[in-house]
Amino acid sequence: MSRNVRVLRCTPEDVFDVLGDGWLYPSWVVGASRMRDVDASWPAQGAELHHSFGVWPLLIDDKTVVEEYDPPRRMVMRARGWPVGEARVFLEVKARGSDCVVRIREEAVAGPGRFVPRALMDMMLHWRNDETLHRLAYLAEGRAVPSEYIVSRGPRVVAGGS
Protein backbone atom coordinates (compact mmCIF):
# COMPACT_ATOMS: atom_id res chain seq x y z
CA MET A 1 0.00 0.00 0.00
CA SER A 2 1.42 3.35 -1.04
CA ARG A 3 1.76 5.94 1.75
CA ASN A 4 2.53 9.66 1.50
CA VAL A 5 2.63 12.37 4.17
CA ARG A 6 2.75 16.15 3.88
CA VAL A 7 2.57 19.02 6.36
CA LEU A 8 0.13 21.71 5.22
CA ARG A 9 0.13 25.28 6.49
CA CYS A 10 -3.57 25.31 7.28
CA THR A 11 -6.08 23.67 9.59
CA PRO A 12 -7.70 20.25 9.12
CA GLU A 13 -10.95 22.15 8.51
CA ASP A 14 -9.35 23.96 5.56
CA VAL A 15 -8.39 20.58 4.07
CA PHE A 16 -11.93 19.28 4.53
CA ASP A 17 -13.35 22.43 2.92
CA VAL A 18 -11.52 21.32 -0.24
CA LEU A 19 -12.48 17.64 0.12
CA GLY A 20 -16.09 18.67 0.67
CA ASP A 21 -16.27 20.46 -2.69
CA GLY A 22 -16.58 17.62 -5.17
CA TRP A 23 -16.19 19.96 -8.14
CA LEU A 24 -12.57 20.54 -7.08
CA TYR A 25 -11.66 16.84 -7.37
CA PRO A 26 -9.77 17.13 -10.70
CA SER A 27 -7.87 20.12 -9.30
CA TRP A 28 -6.09 18.01 -6.70
CA VAL A 29 -6.33 14.37 -7.87
CA VAL A 30 -3.64 13.52 -10.40
CA GLY A 31 -5.19 11.76 -13.39
CA ALA A 32 -8.71 13.12 -12.97
CA SER A 33 -9.30 15.47 -15.87
CA ARG A 34 -12.87 16.75 -15.51
CA MET A 35 -16.03 16.51 -13.43
CA ARG A 36 -19.29 15.42 -14.99
CA ASP A 37 -21.54 15.43 -11.91
CA VAL A 38 -21.41 15.57 -8.13
CA ASP A 39 -24.13 14.03 -5.96
CA ALA A 40 -26.04 16.62 -3.95
CA SER A 41 -25.20 14.60 -0.82
CA TRP A 42 -21.40 14.84 -1.42
CA PRO A 43 -19.33 14.14 0.70
CA ALA A 44 -21.68 11.93 2.77
CA GLN A 45 -21.08 8.19 2.88
CA GLY A 46 -22.34 6.60 -0.35
CA ALA A 47 -22.18 9.86 -2.35
CA GLU A 48 -20.60 9.70 -5.79
CA LEU A 49 -18.42 11.93 -7.93
CA HIS A 50 -18.75 11.30 -11.65
CA HIS A 51 -15.44 12.19 -13.26
CA SER A 52 -13.29 11.43 -16.27
CA PHE A 53 -9.63 10.57 -16.39
CA GLY A 54 -7.08 10.61 -19.16
CA VAL A 55 -6.35 13.19 -21.82
CA TRP A 56 -8.75 14.25 -24.53
CA PRO A 57 -9.71 12.58 -26.82
CA LEU A 58 -8.89 9.44 -24.80
CA LEU A 59 -11.11 10.16 -21.80
CA ILE A 60 -12.68 7.43 -19.70
CA ASP A 61 -15.75 8.21 -17.60
CA ASP A 62 -15.96 6.67 -14.15
CA LYS A 63 -16.79 7.53 -10.55
CA THR A 64 -15.51 7.76 -6.98
CA VAL A 65 -17.67 6.76 -4.01
CA VAL A 66 -17.33 7.90 -0.39
CA GLU A 67 -16.97 4.92 1.95
CA GLU A 68 -16.31 6.90 5.13
CA TYR A 69 -16.46 10.59 5.97
CA ASP A 70 -15.39 11.84 9.40
CA PRO A 71 -14.38 15.51 9.13
CA PRO A 72 -11.94 16.96 9.98
CA ARG A 73 -10.06 13.71 10.55
CA ARG A 74 -10.66 11.04 7.93
CA MET A 75 -12.13 10.30 4.53
CA VAL A 76 -12.10 6.97 2.70
CA MET A 77 -13.05 6.74 -0.98
CA ARG A 78 -13.28 3.97 -3.54
CA ALA A 79 -11.94 5.43 -6.77
CA ARG A 80 -12.82 3.66 -9.99
CA GLY A 81 -10.65 3.95 -13.06
CA TRP A 82 -11.51 1.10 -15.38
CA PRO A 83 -9.92 -0.59 -17.26
CA VAL A 84 -7.11 -0.19 -14.70
CA GLY A 85 -9.40 -1.09 -11.80
CA GLU A 86 -10.40 0.33 -8.45
CA ALA A 87 -8.50 1.68 -5.48
CA ARG A 88 -9.35 2.43 -1.89
CA VAL A 89 -7.94 5.81 -0.85
CA PHE A 90 -7.54 6.80 2.80
CA LEU A 91 -7.03 10.48 3.69
CA GLU A 92 -6.18 11.17 7.33
CA VAL A 93 -5.64 14.67 8.72
CA LYS A 94 -4.25 15.65 12.13
CA ALA A 95 -3.67 19.09 13.59
CA ARG A 96 -0.06 19.97 14.37
CA GLY A 97 0.06 23.37 16.03
CA SER A 98 -1.33 25.87 13.52
CA ASP A 99 -0.60 23.43 10.68
CA CYS A 100 -1.83 19.93 9.91
CA VAL A 101 -0.40 16.63 8.71
CA VAL A 102 -2.16 14.91 5.82
CA ARG A 103 -1.57 11.23 5.10
CA ILE A 104 -2.78 9.50 1.97
CA ARG A 105 -2.74 5.73 1.57
CA GLU A 106 -3.89 3.95 -1.54
CA GLU A 107 -4.32 0.30 -2.41
CA ALA A 108 -5.63 -1.47 -5.50
CA VAL A 109 -8.76 -3.43 -4.56
CA ALA A 110 -10.22 -4.60 -7.89
CA GLY A 111 -9.19 -5.13 -11.47
CA PRO A 112 -5.84 -5.62 -13.18
CA GLY A 113 -4.07 -3.12 -10.91
CA ARG A 114 -4.12 -5.76 -8.14
CA PHE A 115 -1.78 -7.94 -10.18
CA VAL A 116 0.95 -5.35 -10.73
CA PRO A 117 3.92 -6.22 -8.48
CA ARG A 118 3.48 -4.36 -5.20
CA ALA A 119 6.88 -2.61 -5.31
CA LEU A 120 6.18 -1.26 -8.81
CA MET A 121 2.61 -0.20 -7.95
CA ASP A 122 3.75 1.51 -4.74
CA MET A 123 6.45 3.41 -6.62
CA MET A 124 3.97 4.71 -9.22
CA LEU A 125 1.35 5.56 -6.60
CA HIS A 126 3.91 7.25 -4.36
CA TRP A 127 4.91 9.63 -7.16
CA ARG A 128 1.28 10.33 -8.09
CA ASN A 129 0.12 10.83 -4.52
CA ASP A 130 3.06 13.10 -3.72
CA GLU A 131 1.82 15.41 -6.46
CA THR A 132 -1.80 14.91 -5.31
CA LEU A 133 -0.88 16.14 -1.81
CA HIS A 134 1.08 19.02 -3.35
CA ARG A 135 -2.04 20.13 -5.26
CA LEU A 136 -4.28 19.63 -2.23
CA ALA A 137 -1.88 21.84 -0.26
CA TYR A 138 -2.19 24.66 -2.82
CA LEU A 139 -5.98 24.59 -2.55
CA ALA A 140 -6.30 24.17 1.23
CA GLU A 141 -3.53 26.64 2.09
CA GLY A 142 -4.92 29.10 -0.43
CA ARG A 143 -8.30 29.05 1.30
CA ALA A 144 -6.77 29.49 4.76
CA VAL A 145 -6.33 32.88 6.31
CA PRO A 146 -3.04 32.97 8.23
CA SER A 147 -3.74 33.56 11.92
CA GLU A 148 -1.43 36.60 12.03
CA TYR A 149 -3.86 38.39 9.67
CA ILE A 150 -7.02 37.73 11.66
CA VAL A 151 -7.93 40.93 13.51
CA SER A 152 -11.35 40.04 14.94
CA ARG A 153 -13.28 36.99 16.12
CA GLY A 154 -16.25 37.89 13.94
CA PRO A 155 -16.24 37.34 10.18
CA ARG A 156 -12.74 36.83 8.81
CA VAL A 157 -11.12 40.20 8.35
CA VAL A 158 -7.75 40.39 6.66
CA ALA A 159 -5.28 43.20 7.21
CA GLY A 160 -5.37 45.48 4.20
CA GLY A 161 -9.14 45.80 4.07
CA SER A 162 -10.26 42.63 2.28
PENOR-V287769 format. One record per helix or strand of 3 or more residues. SS is the DSSP state (@ for helix, = for strand). FROM is the first residue (numbers start at 1). TO is the last residue. If there is no record, write none. Layout:
ss: {SS,SS}
from: {FROM,FROM}
to: {TO,TO}
This chain:
ss: {=,@,@,=,=,=,=,=,=,@,@,@}
from: {2,12,22,32,48,58,74,85,99,112,118,147}
to: {8,19,28,38,55,70,81,96,110,115,143,149}
